[in-house]
Amino acid sequence: MMDAPDVIVVGAGPAGLMAALQAARRGSRVLVLEKTPRAGTKILASGGTRCNLTTTLGPRAAARLFGARGERFLRGPFQAFSPQALRDTFEEWGVPTRTAPMEKVFPVSGRARDVRDALLAATLAQGVEVLYDQGVLDIAAPSGDAAAWTLRTRGDQVLKAQRIILALGGKSYPRTGTTGDGYAWLKALDLPLVEPRPSLVPLRSSAQWVQALAGVSLQDCELFLRDDHGDLLARRRRPLLFTHLGISGPGPMDLSGRIAAMGENAKVRLRVDLLPDTTREVLRRELISLATQAGRPRAARLLRGRLPKRLLEPIFAASDLPLDLPAASLSRARRHGLIETLKGLPLPVQGTLGYDQAEVTAGGLDLSALDPRDMQVRARRGLYVCGEILDLDGPIGGLNFQAAFSTGYMAGLAAGNSIAGK
């Protein structure tokens, strides 16, 4: 192990490795401590092992998807190390990328391992030392005459450095090593925390009709999440997938962080517009026209080719109508009810599937504790925090990886420069 590192990075994920690389490029001696036997485990598991590493969106558009506070915080980091800059960097490392629907970016090879290996190789080539199976028990701030931060590992090693970068992730996918260790350290340092919760996670539903639709997908629908007063909390127009446990896909998963924040026993009011490009007035005219056709066609014919056949029975059940009802038998009230169901089918949801299925963790270190220009904790000089442990979570589409890379870049740059400037 290297003697007297200038910077110690805790966590060898995307944020940690990027931070270590940038600090080392500024001439710092950098040591990375990783609690698992390998680096970048979450990179390897992401995108179905294909790794959706960033987005096609520009810096401002990407930052906007993290909400108002997240946008303000990420504006600088996303400008300093943009999605395009990230793609250019991996291109230089021999990992060209390609675009995919929903603003996604993947390696051309389709192998997440290529992303991890390139990032790790570049970091090691800069002289960074990575120690595996090195779980950290706690950290202590400089005190008295001591000018260094102190870390104690599970092997009872005591390590010191002038600069510490925490990049150890949140609580999502705990089997990859992200078990929320850092939250207790931040609390011990009297830093403000937003209660962590699972995000980008499938939603749980005990409704039999939902579970019976397992495998049915909607490629174009719009979800609406409302509170108990009927006020709109969030909306997302993205695909939906029914599963044997509830609903998944980009749309539901993008809303999952908000749903998790509502609490275990909250009444979730989630509806889906099944035909977002068709107005209520158009549907009304089409149903009236159908009712005038010869042969007394069923009202369900309106949806032929528009929606999966297995979905028709739940739609008519929610409208309190028989599936074989002729269009001509629809009264004005029944027609209105069917249209409202099509434009807002209630989806009974009891919560999320939790951290085991979550792609990211919402909540974490309150952004007010950090200077976004360098990721340094305002009240704890020499301590930098980046990546998923921050109170940042964006929708599906490589945005959370981009946040990890960009905040790691800023932390490493600042920590390395502070040592070089001494």
Residue pairs with C-beta under 8 A, 6 or more apart in sequence:
1 31
1 129
1 131
2 29
2 31
2 129
4 29
4 160
4 161
5 28
5 29
5 30
5 31
5 129
5 159
5 161
6 23
6 28
6 29
6 30
6 161
6 162
6 163
6 419
7 20
7 23
7 28
7 29
7 30
7 31
7 161
7 162
7 163
7 164
7 165
7 412
7 415
7 416
7 419
8 30
8 31
8 32
8 33
8 149
8 151
8 159
8 161
8 163
8 164
8 165
9 16
9 19
9 20
9 23
9 30
9 31
9 32
9 33
9 164
9 165
9 167
9 412
10 16
10 32
10 33
10 136
10 139
10 151
10 164
10 165
10 166
10 167
10 168
10 182
11 32
11 33
11 34
11 166
11 167
11 168
11 169
11 387
12 20
12 32
12 33
12 34
12 39
12 40
12 120
12 130
12 132
13 39
13 40
13 41
13 42
13 43
13 167
13 168
13 169
13 387
13 388
13 404
14 40
14 42
14 43
14 119
14 387
14 401
14 404
14 405
14 408
15 167
15 386
15 387
15 388
15 404
15 405
15 407
15 408
15 411
16 32
16 34
16 165
16 167
16 168
16 386
16 387
16 408
17 32
17 39
17 40
17 119
17 120
17 123
17 408
18 119
18 404
18 405
18 408
18 409
18 412
19 165
19 167
19 384
19 386
19 408
19 409
19 411
19 412
19 415
20 30
20 32
20 123
20 126
20 128
20 130
20 165
20 412
21 119
21 122
21 123
21 126
21 128
21 412
22 408
22 409
22 411
22 412
22 413
22 416
23 30
23 163
23 165
23 412
23 413
23 415
23 416
23 419
24 30
24 123
24 126
24 127
24 128
24 412
24 416
25 126
25 416
26 413
26 416
26 417
26 419
26 420
27 416
27 419
27 420
28 163
28 415
28 416
28 419
28 420
29 127
30 126
30 127
30 128
30 129
30 416
31 128
31 129
31 131
31 159
31 161
32 39
32 123
32 128
32 129
32 130
32 131
33 131
33 134
33 135
33 136
33 151
33 153
33 159
34 130
34 131
34 132
34 133
34 134
34 177
35 133
35 134
35 135
35 136
35 168
35 177
35 181
36 132
36 133
36 176
36 177
37 132
37 133
38 132
39 116
39 120
39 130
39 132
40 115
40 116
40 119
40 120
41 176
41 177
42 169
42 173
42 176
42 178
43 51
43 53
43 112
43 115
43 116
43 119
43 401
44 51
44 112
44 113
44 116
45 112
45 173
45 176
46 52
46 53
46 112
46 359
46 401
47 104
47 106
47 112
49 111
49 112
49 113
50 106
50 107
50 110
50 111
50 112
51 106
51 107
51 111
51 112
51 115
51 116
51 401
52 100
52 104
52 105
52 106
52 396
52 397
52 398
52 401
53 86
53 90
53 97
53 105
53 106
53 107
53 115
53 398
53 401
53 402
53 405
54 83
54 86
54 87
54 97
54 105
54 398
54 399
54 401
54 402
54 405
55 62
55 83
55 103
55 104
55 105
55 397
55 398
55 399
55 402
56 83
56 99
56 103
56 104
56 105
57 65
57 83
57 103
57 399
58 82
58 83
58 84
59 75
59 78
59 79
59 82
59 83
60 75
60 78
62 74
62 78
62 83
62 394
62 399
62 402
63 70
63 71
63 74
63 75
63 78
64 71
65 71
65 394
65 395
65 399
66 73
66 74
66 392
66 393
66 394
66 399
66 403
69 367
69 391
70 367
70 392
70 393
70 394
72 372
73 367
73 370
73 372
73 392
74 372
74 392
74 403
74 406
74 407
75 372
76 372
76 373
76 410
77 372
77 375
77 403
77 406
77 407
77 409
77 410
78 402
78 406
80 406
80 409
80 410
80 413
81 405
81 406
81 409
81 410
82 406
83 105
83 398
83 402
86 402
86 405
86 406
87 97
87 105
90 96
90 97
90 107
90 115
90 118
91 97
93 118
93 119
93 121
93 122
94 118
95 107
95 108
95 109
95 114
95 115
95 118
96 107
96 108
97 105
97 106
97 107
97 108
98 105
98 106
98 107
98 108
99 105
100 106
102 238
102 250
102 396
102 397
103 397
103 398
104 397
104 398
105 398
107 114
107 115
120 130
123 130
124 130
134 153
134 154
134 155
134 157
135 153
135 154
135 181
136 151
136 152
136 153
136 154
136 168
136 181
137 152
137 153
137 154
138 151
138 152
138 184
138 185
138 188
139 149
139 150
139 151
139 152
139 164
139 166
139 185
139 189
140 149
140 150
140 151
140 152
141 149
141 189
141 380
141 383
142 148
142 149
142 382
147 162
148 160
148 161
148 162
149 160
149 161
149 162
149 163
149 164
149 382
149 383
150 158
150 159
150 160
151 158
151 159
151 160
151 161
151 164
152 158
152 159
153 159
162 382
162 419
163 382
163 383
163 384
163 415
163 418
163 419
164 382
164 383
164 384
165 375
165 384
165 385
165 386
165 408
165 411
165 412
165 415
166 182
166 185
166 186
166 383
166 384
166 385
166 386
166 389
167 385
167 386
167 387
167 389
167 404
167 408
167 411
168 178
168 181
168 182
168 387
168 389
169 176
169 177
169 178
169 182
169 361
169 387
169 388
169 389
170 178
170 180
170 196
170 360
170 361
170 363
170 364
170 388
170 389
171 178
171 179
171 180
171 196
171 198
171 355
171 358
171 361
172 178
172 198
172 199
172 200
172 201
172 355
172 358
172 359
172 360
172 361
172 388
173 355
173 356
173 358
173 359
174 180
174 355
174 356
175 356
178 361
178 388
180 196
180 361
182 389
183 193
183 196
183 364
183 389
186 193
186 365
186 385
186 389
187 193
189 377
189 380
189 383
190 379
191 365
191 366
191 369
191 377
191 379
191 380
192 365
192 366
192 368
192 369
193 363
193 364
193 365
193 366
194 363
194 364
194 365
194 366
194 391
195 363
196 361
196 362
196 363
196 364
197 257
197 260
197 261
197 361
197 362
197 363
198 256
198 257
198 260
198 352
198 353
198 354
198 355
198 357
198 358
198 361
198 362
199 256
199 257
199 260
199 358
199 359
199 360
199 361
199 362
199 393
200 253
200 254
200 256
200 257
200 358
200 359
200 360
200 393
200 395
200 396
200 400
201 253
201 256
201 260
201 352
201 353
201 354
201 355
201 357
201 358
201 359
202 243
202 245
202 246
202 247
202 248
202 252
202 253
202 256
202 352
202 353
202 357
203 246
203 247
203 248
203 252
203 253
203 255
203 256
203 259
203 270
203 349
203 351
203 352
203 353
204 245
204 246
204 349
204 350
204 351
204 352
204 353
205 211
205 245
205 246
205 247
205 347
205 348
205 349
205 350
206 348
206 350
207 348
209 313
209 314
209 317
210 242
210 246
210 247
210 347
210 348
211 242
211 243
211 244
211 245
211 246
213 242
213 310
213 311
213 314
214 242
214 243
214 244
215 241
215 242
215 243
216 241
216 242
216 308
216 310
216 311
217 239
217 240
217 241
217 242
217 249
217 308
218 239
218 240
218 241
218 272
218 274
218 307
218 308
218 311
219 239
220 237
220 239
220 276
220 277
221 237
221 239
221 240
221 251
221 272
221 273
221 274
221 276
222 235
222 236
222 237
222 251
222 272
222 273
222 276
223 235
223 236
223 237
223 238
223 240
223 251
223 252
223 255
223 270
223 271
223 272
223 273
223 347
224 232
224 234
224 235
224 270
224 271
224 272
224 273
224 344
225 232
225 233
225 234
225 235
225 255
225 258
225 259
225 268
225 269
225 270
226 232
226 233
226 269
226 270
226 271
227 233
227 269
228 267
228 269
230 269
233 258
234 255
234 258
236 250
236 251
236 254
236 255
236 395
237 251
237 276
238 249
238 250
238 251
238 254
238 395
238 396
239 249
239 250
239 251
240 247
240 248
240 249
240 251
240 252
240 272
241 247
241 248
241 249
245 353
246 252
246 349
246 350
246 353
247 347
247 349
250 395
250 396
250 397
251 272
252 270
253 359
253 396
254 395
254 396
255 270
256 352
256 358
257 362
257 393
259 266
259 268
259 270
259 349
259 351
259 352
260 351
260 352
260 362
261 362
262 268
264 351
266 351
268 349
268 350
268 351
269 346
270 346
270 347
270 349
271 344
271 345
271 346
271 347
272 344
272 345
272 347
273 342
273 343
273 344
274 307
274 311
274 315
274 342
274 343
274 345
275 283
275 306
275 307
275 342
275 343
280 339
280 340
280 343
283 302
283 339
283 342
283 343
284 335
284 339
286 302
287 299
287 302
287 327
287 330
287 335
287 338
287 339
288 335
290 297
290 299
290 301
290 302
290 327
291 326
291 327
291 328
291 330
292 328
293 327
296 326
296 327
296 328
297 326
297 327
298 323
298 324
298 325
298 326
298 327
299 321
299 325
299 326
299 327
299 329
299 330
299 338
300 312
300 316
300 323
300 324
300 325
301 327
302 327
303 312
303 315
303 342
307 315
312 323
313 323
314 345
315 338
315 341
315 342
315 345
316 322
316 323
316 325
316 338
318 341
318 345
318 346
319 334
319 337
319 338
319 341
320 337
321 334
321 337
321 338
325 334
330 338
352 358
355 361
359 396
359 400
360 388
360 393
360 400
361 388
361 389
361 393
362 391
362 393
363 391
364 388
364 389
364 390
364 391
364 392
365 385
365 389
365 390
365 391
366 391
367 390
367 391
367 392
369 377
369 378
369 379
369 385
370 376
370 377
370 378
370 385
370 390
371 378
372 410
373 410
373 414
374 384
374 410
374 411
374 413
374 414
375 384
375 385
375 386
375 407
375 410
375 411
375 414
376 382
376 383
376 384
376 411
376 414
376 415
377 383
377 384
377 385
384 411
384 414
384 415
385 411
386 404
386 407
386 408
386 410
386 411
387 403
387 404
387 407
387 408
388 400
388 404
390 403
390 407
392 400
392 403
392 407
393 400
394 400
394 403
